[in-house]
Amino acid sequence: IVVGIVVLVNQLEGNLLQPVLMGKTLKLHGLVILIGLTAGTVLAGITGAIISVPLLAAAWGVVQVWDGPDKPARPWRQKRVESAEAR
């Protein structure tokens, strides 16, 4: 019974909680994270599983700022200009 509970908790954490929490943190969909983890694990084992999600997040960041070959990349996040009245 204890082994069954441990396996259940491990599967729940690995297949549900991690993609949901990482998805919110990295602003990626949970399914994208699951596919990335699966592909990283199949291609490179444990090392691939560890580096697959950061690589996906970096690639998504590049896609978001890429405007094309003839235009420079726009800033990822523009800083808000605080007015003197707000202080």
C-alpha positions in Angstrom: 0.0 0.0 0.0 2.8 2.4 0.9 4.6 1.7 -2.4 1.4 2.4 -4.3 0.9 5.7 -2.5 4.5 6.7 -3.2 4.1 5.9 -6.9 0.8 7.7 -7.1 2.2 10.9 -5.4 5.3 10.8 -7.6 3.2 10.4 -10.8 0.8 13.2 -9.7 3.7 15.5 -9.0 5.6 14.7 -12.1 2.7 14.7 -14.6 0.4 17.3 -13.2 1.9 19.7 -10.6 5.3 20.3 -12.2 3.9 21.2 -15.7 1.2 23.4 -14.2 3.5 25.3 -11.8 6.3 25.6 -14.4 3.8 26.7 -17.0 2.6 29.5 -14.9 6.1 30.6 -14.0 7.5 30.4 -17.5 4.2 31.4 -19.2 4.2 28.2 -21.2 1.3 25.8 -21.6 1.5 22.6 -19.5 1.2 20.4 -22.6 4.2 22.1 -24.1 6.2 21.4 -21.0 5.1 17.8 -20.9 6.0 17.3 -24.6 9.4 19.0 -23.9 10.1 16.8 -20.9 9.2 13.7 -22.8 11.3 14.7 -25.8 14.2 15.7 -23.6 14.0 12.4 -21.7 13.8 10.3 -24.8 16.7 12.1 -26.6 19.1 12.6 -23.7 17.8 10.7 -20.7 17.9 12.5 -17.3 20.2 15.3 -18.5 17.7 16.0 -21.3 14.8 16.1 -18.9 16.7 18.6 -16.7 17.6 21.0 -19.5 14.6 20.6 -21.8 12.2 23.1 -20.0 14.8 25.9 -19.7 15.7 25.4 -23.4 12.0 25.6 -24.3 11.6 28.8 -22.2 14.6 30.4 -23.9 13.4 29.4 -27.3 10.0 30.8 -26.6 11.6 34.1 -25.5 13.5 34.3 -28.8 10.3 33.6 -30.7 8.5 36.4 -28.8 11.0 39.1 -29.6 11.9 38.0 -33.2 10.5 40.4 -35.8 12.1 38.9 -38.9 15.5 38.9 -40.6 15.4 42.5 -41.7 14.2 44.1 -38.4 15.9 44.2 -35.0 14.3 42.5 -32.1 12.0 44.6 -30.1 12.5 44.8 -26.3 11.0 41.8 -24.5 9.5 43.9 -21.7 9.2 47.6 -21.8 9.9 49.4 -18.5 7.0 51.5 -17.3 7.8 55.2 -17.1 6.9 56.5 -13.6 5.7 60.0 -13.5 6.7 62.5 -10.8 3.1 62.8 -9.8 2.8 59.2 -8.8 5.4 59.5 -6.2 
